[in-house]
């Protein structure tokens, strides 16, 4: 996972811990200031702690699921980008290779034409010299 993913997970984990601790403190404060006998107070406190604990587990499960989905999505997108870059690289290399071959062929044709023209000019010059002699 990247640094950003680690920071998001750490922030989410801290949030879940804060939510759990805040819920416990709030439930305890509400029960302690309510006018109830000790046995009822302990029972209510135990029930509230169970509810908060269950909700915290649910939140942690959702956060874990979302983090897993996000990691899978990032992995898939990264693989898609890598594939696209690789295909583009192959297309560029192929185009450059074809262009190089075309330039080489054109240069060879031009070289042959220059050689033929030079040979013809040499023959013509020889004929003129022979005719003048």
Long-range contacts (C-beta under 8 A, 24 or more apart in sequence): 1-71, 2-74, 5-67, 5-70, 5-71, 5-74, 8-67, 9-67, 12-63, 12-67, 13-63, 16-56, 16-59, 16-60, 16-63, 19-56, 19-59, 20-52, 20-53, 20-56, 23-52, 23-55, 23-56, 24-49, 24-52, 27-51, 27-52
